Amino acid sequence: MANSWNAIRFAAELGCQVSNKEGALANDKCATNIPGLFIAGDVTRDVQQIIVAAEGVQAAFEINTELRDENYP
């Protein structure tokens, strides 16, 4: 998780909630406590690259959904 500390620190500077065990915190839709800020992969915990890729896809889907819903209430 050493390479992730810069990303976690950056997320904390943005105001994300962070945990010593898990890194930056996000819900099951990759959303943080900051509206419009989504995170995925090793910034949230130490994971293998295939999981990072899958979480990136999930985050992209959720961002798209949020933007769509914002434009078409």
C-alpha positions in Angstrom: 0.0 0.0 0.0 3.1 2.2 0.0 2.4 3.5 -3.5 -1.2 4.4 -2.5 -0.3 6.7 0.4 0.1 9.7 -1.8 -3.3 9.1 -3.3 -4.8 8.6 0.1 -3.2 11.7 1.4 -4.5 13.6 -1.6 -8.0 12.3 -0.9 -7.7 13.3 2.7 -6.6 16.8 1.7 -9.8 17.0 -0.5 -11.8 16.2 2.6 -12.5 12.5 2.2 -12.9 10.4 5.2 -10.0 8.1 5.7 -9.2 5.1 7.8 -5.8 3.8 8.9 -6.8 0.3 7.9 -8.7 0.9 4.7 -7.4 4.1 3.2 -9.9 6.5 1.8 -13.5 5.5 2.4 -16.1 5.0 -0.2 -19.5 3.3 -0.4 -20.4 0.3 -2.6 -20.9 2.8 -5.5 -17.4 4.2 -5.1 -18.7 7.5 -3.8 -17.0 9.3 -1.0 -18.5 11.6 1.6 -17.8 14.5 -0.9 -20.6 14.9 -3.5 -19.3 14.1 -7.0 -16.0 12.6 -5.8 -15.6 8.9 -6.6 -12.6 6.7 -5.8 -11.7 3.1 -6.6 -8.9 0.5 -6.3 -5.8 0.7 -4.2 -6.6 4.2 -2.8 -9.4 2.5 -0.8 -7.3 -0.6 0.3 -4.5 -2.8 -0.9 -5.9 -4.9 -3.7 -4.8 -6.8 -6.9 -4.8 -4.9 -10.2 -7.7 -6.9 -11.7 -9.9 -5.7 -8.8 -8.6 -2.1 -9.3 -9.8 -2.3 -12.9 -13.2 -3.7 -12.0 -13.7 -1.0 -9.4 -12.7 1.7 -11.9 -15.4 0.4 -14.2 -17.9 0.6 -11.3 -16.8 4.1 -10.5 -17.2 5.2 -14.1 -20.7 3.7 -14.3 -21.7 5.5 -11.1 -20.3 8.8 -12.3 -22.2 8.5 -15.5 -25.4 7.7 -13.7 -25.0 10.7 -11.4 -24.3 13.1 -14.3 -27.2 11.7 -16.2 -29.6 12.0 -13.3 -28.4 15.5 -12.6 -29.2 16.6 -16.2 -32.5 14.7 -16.4 -34.2 14.8 -13.0 
